[in-house]
Amino acid sequence: MVSFLKALVYGAGGVAVVGMVALVAFQERLVYVPVVPGLARAYPITPARLRLDYEDVFLRASDGVRLHAWFIKQAPPKPGPTILFFQENAGNIAHRLEFVRIMMQRLQCNVFMLSYRGYGESDGHPSQHGIIMDAQAALDHLTQRKDIDTSRIVIFGRSLGGAVGAVLVKDNPDKVSSIILENTFTSILDMAAIMFPFLRWFIGGSGSKGPKILNCIVRSPWRTIDIIDKIKRPILFLSGLQDELVPPSHMQMLYSKTVENNQDCRFVEFPNGMHMDTWFSGGDRYWRTIQLFLDHYVPEIKEGNLNCQLDDDKDDHAAG
């Protein structure tokens, strides 16, 4: 019996060691997936394929890394908001073009799509520190453009992109009008605990139990839950309740912490929404939710629009 218990302890210890080694060696491959298996890194299509008017934009992050982006604009020009879109972790910006095409039709907006470093035609290798610099370079570029209304820049982030956007808005409250978060996690630490259940006691975010002694080895923690209440701009949370990757409870926790200090936030659930298709399965209600949010918090600068009110639809919005 004693030998069996020893073997059990040693076995558990071995699993923990293997898990820790995997985290150290492969964590960037788990967090950042610039190339989807079976697909090329190159863009399969460009906005021109969808008859979208666009320009290639090349930027330099503050550390000198060369970045690529698409600025997709309304043709002919219209006085709409400009959405700075941050994508999920897998694939490149070309894989989001159908979503952006419909977004532009429904919201009458311009869209700036940034390729993180190591993604698409951007140089470098992805990391949290590096991607934060990339996002800042994209925002700085937009604020200097003369062909958009720089008072109506909206951040839209899905999953990893939500974590990126949250940091950017926290650091630049005077340059951004509002932020939209879709199916975003509380932190990569909490996601690691989900992906490696046998390490749950040793890794996790600020709300988890246990000593969390492995947190120090995570190089891209993306602690959205620890900064979300520091964002002072209006926030719209879009949560797909069938999300198979990020537990929907993460979005609820983010909202619950936000509403403690920010009354300008909305939380909307989509019963059939999965991680990548909430925008599709949500149908007209999805786009109407965003439009109402923009009408209220990012109005066109006209007398009368400043007092625009959101529709009092309790099924669509839960006010903070």
Helices and strands as residue ranges (DSSP letters): H 2-31, G 47-50, E 53-60, E 66-73, E 82-86, G 93-96, H 97-107, E 110-114, H 128-144, G 150-152, E 153-158, H 160-171, E 178-182, H 188-195, G 197-199, G 215-217, H 224-227, G 228-230, E 235-240, H 248-258, E 265-270, H 278-281, H 283-297, G 305-307, E 318-319
